[in-house]
């Protein structure tokens, strides 16, 4: 089963931001649908990705300076 956890972030064009996302804000999804009661176990995380999901064909650029997990 395709399964992942997601947490949305808001971006601002041409502006650097520091974004913090508590683990409690991540929610489980499978094939694009939210999975109720899925709890994120930090010990099970093995990758991190970014997905642009606004379905707009406009150009998009995301620069990332650093990522830290605590």
C-alpha positions as CSV (number, residue, x, y, z in Angstrom):
1,X,0.0,0.0,0.0
2,X,1.3,3.5,-0.9
3,X,1.4,5.4,2.4
4,X,3.0,8.6,3.5
5,X,2.7,11.4,6.0
6,X,2.1,15.0,4.9
7,X,2.1,18.4,6.4
8,X,1.2,21.5,4.3
9,X,3.4,24.6,4.2
10,X,2.6,28.0,2.8
11,X,5.3,29.7,0.7
12,X,5.8,33.4,-0.1
13,X,7.3,34.2,-3.5
14,X,10.9,35.6,-3.3
15,X,11.0,35.5,0.5
16,X,13.1,33.2,2.7
17,X,11.2,31.6,5.6
18,X,12.0,29.4,8.5
19,X,9.3,26.8,8.8
20,X,8.8,24.5,11.8
21,X,6.3,21.7,11.6
22,X,5.6,19.7,14.8
23,X,5.2,16.0,14.2
24,X,1.7,16.3,15.5
25,X,0.7,18.3,12.4
26,X,1.6,15.4,10.0
27,X,-1.3,13.3,8.8
28,X,-1.2,9.9,7.1
29,X,-2.3,9.6,3.4
30,X,-2.7,6.7,1.0
31,X,-3.2,7.4,-2.7
32,X,-4.0,11.1,-1.9
33,X,-6.7,10.3,0.7
34,X,-6.3,11.0,4.4
35,X,-6.0,8.0,6.6
36,X,-7.8,8.5,9.9
37,X,-6.0,7.8,13.2
38,X,-2.6,7.2,11.5
39,X,0.1,8.2,14.0
40,X,3.6,9.2,12.9
41,X,6.4,7.2,14.6
42,X,9.6,9.3,14.2
43,X,11.7,6.1,14.4
44,X,10.1,4.8,11.2
45,X,10.9,7.9,9.0
46,X,13.4,7.0,6.3
47,X,13.0,9.8,3.7
48,X,11.7,13.3,3.2
49,X,10.2,14.9,0.1
50,X,8.4,17.9,-1.2
51,X,5.3,17.7,-3.4
52,X,3.7,20.6,-5.3
53,X,0.0,19.8,-5.3
54,X,-1.8,22.9,-6.4
55,X,-2.5,21.5,-9.9
56,X,-1.3,24.8,-11.5
57,X,1.1,24.7,-14.6
58,X,2.9,27.9,-13.4
59,X,6.7,27.9,-12.9
60,X,7.8,27.0,-9.3
61,X,11.1,27.1,-7.5
62,X,11.8,26.0,-3.9
63,X,15.3,26.7,-2.5
64,X,16.1,24.9,0.7
65,X,19.0,26.0,2.8
66,X,18.8,23.4,5.6
67,X,16.6,20.8,7.2
68,X,16.7,19.6,10.8
69,X,14.6,17.0,12.6
70,X,14.3,17.0,16.3
